[in-house]
Amino acid sequence: MNRDLYDIKDIALAEDGRQRIEWAAREMPVLKLIMERFEKEKPLRGIRVSACLHITTETANLALALKAGGADVMLCASNPLSTQDPAAAALVEYGIPTNAIKGEDDKTYYKHINTALDHRPQLTVDDGADLVSMLHKERKDLIKNIIGGTEETTTGVIRLRSMERDGKLQYPIIAVNDAQTKYLFDNRYGTGQSTLDGIIRATNILFAGKNVVIVGYGWCGHGVAMRAKGLGALVIVTEVKPLRALEAVMDGFRVMPMNDAAKIGDIFITVTGDKHVISREHFGMMKDGAIICNSGHFNVEIDIPSLESLSVNKRRIRSFVDEYTLKDKHKIFLLGEGRLINLAAAEGHPSSVMDMSFANQALCLEYIVKNSKNLESKVYVVPEDVDKEVARLKLDAMGVKIDKLTPEQEKYLNSWEEGT
């Protein structure tokens, strides 16, 4: 939210945002420790950073940590419905230009991305690879300034690895999403809790006894299935990958094709990163009153254009709930316009898990600055020592102690000669 998008009457909005940012910081001790070190060492001094992220209170704390490290930061939203306006207003007051308004249309969304690129970034931070995509398609003249970037989410990493395979990626990017301290916690526990939170806020439905269909059993699917089961739902998983399907079976869930699940599901949640995993053929099979929503990054997982064409009537029945009446008169309810339901109708992942994800972001940006001369134009995994350091700091912040190997144990594990 730039200054031209709000005025003096929104001082209260910014104050609300500051308080929310402060509240989130209480649950982000690892990022706080990094911020304190950054403030002393200034590892990002003078570096221009453009970040396309969900504009939330957690993101605000990341931006403040980067600024403390000396970075010149500009933000834009990575999804039209995920912005928390109080956080955006507060960020501007903190001196971090933020181009985002909740509910912005596509034209404004891409205008804001271009504004963030007008910042002439040397580092990019992405959640979905929209900045990288825009740079490589329409703003190629800016790539010469860039030393590297990071990517937050599964969908973005898929796009970036595709670019790398095609020989199109023109600067190094670290896949923060693939850090163990990211996907094992953010994707699983964060997505699991926040997705159900969004659905419940939007609908106020009871999960107990419902057939809940989880479309995709990656780490996000793991988390959603776990939490739905915990609320008493009867969980069904659909998958295209044999190993993930087998894992879902061993985890105690029913696994079946979507054509079968469509007939019995009460609630459908997509978390695949792919296109039209709920498609035209499935809508006609669904029960009257079926609820469908998405927790993947882009609003393409549900074939909304086909749902529109199959319907004779559409109405907004409550906030974030659109009722579609099909030609046979049965109704389907789409939540959050098919966008990320956990951010559209709720507040996204809890601060505690974003603490680790954004700690990885901050440390990886520092790593890129220190090692830029040795990095090629490809997608890198998070350095193992960064991943371990984030885990160590999180345990320390939680007051959890762990054992250490003795020299004898170290020797045993590292020797092929020692047996029984």
N, C-alpha and C positions, 0 to 999 in steps of 0.2 A: 504494500500500500504506500505509494509515493505521497509526498506532501500535497500534490495537486488533487489527491483523491480523498482528502478529509480536511477538515478545518478546525477552528478553535473549539467548536462545540464537542469535538471528539476527544478532548483532553481526558474526559472520564473513561473513554474506551482505552486509551493508552495506559492510564493508571490501572485499570482492570488487567490489562495485559502484563504490566510489570509485576503485579502481585501473582498472576498465574505463572509467569516465568520463574519468579522466586520460589513458588511452591514446587514446581517441577525440579528446580535445582537441588532441593532437599533430597531427592531420590536419585541424584546423578553425582555421587561422590567421586567417581573415577574421572569424569570430565572436569570436575572442580580441581582435582589434583593436577591434571594436565594444564588447565587454565592458569593455575598459580605458577607452574614452571614456565609456561609460555610467557607470562607477564614479566618474568625476570630475564629470560634468555632471548626473547623476540626472534624465534627461528623463522618466522614468516615476514620479517620486517620489509615493508615496501612491496610485497607481492600482492598483485591484484587477483582476487578470487571471485568468480561468479558461480553461484550455487543455485541449482534448480531442485528444490526440495519441498516437501509438504511444510507449509508455514505454520508450525505448531510451537508450543512453548518449549518443547525439547529441542527443536531446530534452532530456536532463539538462543538457547544456551550454547549450542555448537557455534553459532555465529559470533557470540560474545567471546568464546574461547579463542576463535581464530583472530578476532580483532585484538584481543589481549596479546596474541603472539605477533602482532605487528602487521597483520594482513589488512588490505583495503577490500572490504567485503561488500558485495551486492547480491541480493536474493531475488528470486522469482519463484512462483509456485510450480510444482510438478503435477498438479491436478486441479481442475477448476473448482472442485467442491471441497478440497481438503484444507483450505486456508482458515485459520482461526483469526478473525479480524482484530480482536484485542492484541494478539501477539504481533500481528503485522504493524499495527499502529505504535505499539511500544518499541518495536525494533527501529522504526524511523526516529523516534525520540532518542534512542540510544545512539543515533548517528549511523545506522546501517540502512542504506536505501533498500526498500523492500517493495517489489512490484507484484502485488497479489491482492485480490478481493474474492471472498467466498462467493461462488456462483457466477464468476465471470464467464462470458461467452467465449467461443473458440477464437474469434478474432482478437479479443483482448488478451486471451491466454498467450497466443503466439506473439502478439505485440510486446508483452512483458518479457518473453524469452529473448526477443531481439534487443530489448532495452538492457537486459542483463549482459548480453554479448557486446553491446556498445561500450561496456565497461573495459573492453579489450583485455580479457582475463589472461593471466599466466597460469592459473590453475582452475580447473573446472570440477565442480562437485555435482553429481547427477543422481536422480532417483527416477530411472526409466529411460535414460540416455537421450532425452529430448535436446539438451544443450549440444551434445556431441553430434547428434543427427543434423541439427540445424547448422552447426559449424561446417560439417562435411558436405552439406547439400547447397546451402545458400550464402554462407559467410566464410568461405574458404580463405579469404584474404587475412582473416584473424588468426589462422592456425599457426602462422610463423611466430606468434608471441607466446604460444603455449608450451610449457615444459612438462605438463602431465595433468592427470585428473583421477578422480575416484568415482566409483559407481556403487550405489547403495542397495539395489534391489535385483531380484532374480530376473525379472523381465529385461532390465537394462543390460545385465551381463549377457543374456541370450543374444540381444541385438549387437552388442559389442564384439562378441566372439564370432558372430556371423560376418561383421565388418572385417575382422582380422583374417578370417578364412578367405575372404574375397580380395584381400590385399588393399582394402580401402582405409583402414584405420591409420591415421597420420600422427598420432602421438601416444605415449604410454599411459595406460589407465590401470589402476589397481582395483580389482573386484572385491570391494569391502564386503559385499554380500556373502562371499565364500569363506570368510573368516569363521572359524568354529565359534568364537565368542559373539558372532553375529547370528548365523543361521540356526544354531542350536537353541538360541534364547529369543532373539527378536522374532524370527520367522515362526518358531514353534509356540513359545509362550505368549509373545506379544500379539501375533496375529490371532492365535486361538482365543485369548481373552477379549481383545478389542473387537473382533468380528461379531462375537455373540453379544457383546455390549451394544454394538451398533444396531443389530437386528432387534434386540429387546427394546432399545430406546425408540426405534422407528415404529414398532408394532405392539409392544407390551404383550407379546404372546408367551405362553407356557411351552417350554421345550419338552418337558416330561411327557413321555408317551408318543411323541411325534416321530414320524419317519423323516430323518434328516439326511439328505443326500449330499455328500462331500465329493465334489468333482475335482479329482487330482489329489494324490497322496504324497506330495513332496513334504518338505518340512512345515510349510504353512498348513497343508492338509492334515498333517499329523496333529498340529496344535488345535485346529478347529474340531477335528473328530474327537480328540481327548476331552475338550471342554464340553462339547455337546453331549457326549456320553456321561460326563459328570453331572449334567443337569437332567439326566434321565431320558435322553433321546435314544431312539433306536437308530443307530448310525449305519448308513449304507455308503460304500465307497465305489466310485467308478474310476477306472484307470486304463491307460493304454500301455503302460510299462509292466512287464511280467514281474520283475523283482519288487516293485512298489506294491503291486496288487497282492503278491504273496505275503509281503510284510503286513499289509492291512488285514489279511485273513488271519495271520498269526497273532495280530494285535486284538483279535476278537470281533472284527467287523464283517458284515456281509459285503461281498464284492460281486458286482454284476454289471452288464452293459447298460449304458444310459437308456437304451430303448426299453429295458425292463424296469429300471429305477424310475423312469419318468411316470410310469403308471401308478406307482405306490407312494412316491415322495410327497411329503407335506411342505417341506422347506428344502430349497436347493441352494447350495453355496459353491460358487466356482472359485478355484484357487490354482489355476494351471499356467497362466501366462500365455495361453494360446487363444486362437480365434474360434468363435461360434461352437464352443463345446456343449452349449445348450442351443440347439438349432431349430429350424422351422418344423421339422418332423416331430420334435419332442413336445412342442406346445399343445398340439392336438391330443396327445396322449395323457396330459396331466389332469389331475383331479380338479374339480371346481374348487377354487379358493387356494390353489397352490401358491406358495410364496417363493420368488426367485431373487437371488442377489449375488453380487460379485465381491470378492475380496482380493482379486488380482489387480495389477497396476492399471491396466487400460480397460476402457468400457467396451471391449470387443468380445469378451468371453461369452456373453449372452447375445444371440442374434436379434438385437432390438429392432432393426428395420423389418425383419420378417414378422416379429410380434406385432408391430404397428400395422403391417399389411393384412394380417389375419384378423384384426380387431375391428369391430363395428363401433366401438365407443371407448374412450379413454378419459379418465378423470382423476384428479389429485384428491384422494380420499382423506389423507392426513399428511403431515409433513414427511417427506421422503418415501411416501407410498403412493404409487400410481396404479390404479385399477384398470385393467384391460378386459373388456368384454369381447369374447370371440363370437364368431358367427353362430355357433351352436348355443350361445347364451351363457356358457360357463366362463368363470372369471379367473384371471391370473393376476397376481400382485407383484409388481416389480419395485424393488427398493433402491433408493438412492440413484435413480436414473441409470442403474447398471454400473455406477462408479464404485470406488472403494467404500463399502458400506461402513467400515470401521472408522473412516475419517469423514465421510459424508454426514452420517447421523450421530457419530460419537466423537471422541477426542483422539483416536488413534492409539498406538501402542503405549502402555504405561511407561512412565519416565525411567523406571529402574532398568528395563531392558534396552531402551534407547541410550542409556548411559554407556553401555558397552559398544553399541553400534557406532555412536558418535565419537567415542574415545578412539575407535579404530579409524574413523574418518580423519580426526585431527592428527593422529600419529602417522597415518599414511601420507597425508599432505606434507608433513615435516620430512618424512622419508624421501619423498619425491624431490623436494627442494635440495636435500643433502646429496642425493644420488642421481640427479637428473642426467649427468654426463654419461652414466653407465646404463641408462634405460633405453630400450628400443621401442618402436611403435607397435606394441602388442598389449594384450591383457595379462596382467600379473596377478598372482595370488598375494594375499596379505603376507608379508614376511612373518615367519614362524615366531621370531622373538617378539614382534609386536603383538601377535595373538596371545602368546603366553603372558606378556606383561599386563595386558588388559585383564586377563583372568586373575592374575596375582593381585592386581590392585583392587579388583572387585571383591575378592575373598577378604583382603585386608579391611576394606571398608565395611564388610558385613561382620567383621570380628571372628572370622572362621580361620582356624589353624589347620595345617595339614602336615603329614610326616615328610621326612626326607630320607632318601636312600643312604644307607651306610656305605663306606668305601668298599666293603666286602660285597654288598649287594650290587653296587655299580659294576665291580669287576666281573661278577657272575653274569650279569645281563649282557655285558659287552664281550664275553669270551665264548668262543665256540668249543674250547677244549674242556671246559668244566661241565660235567654232566650231573649224574646223580651224586 
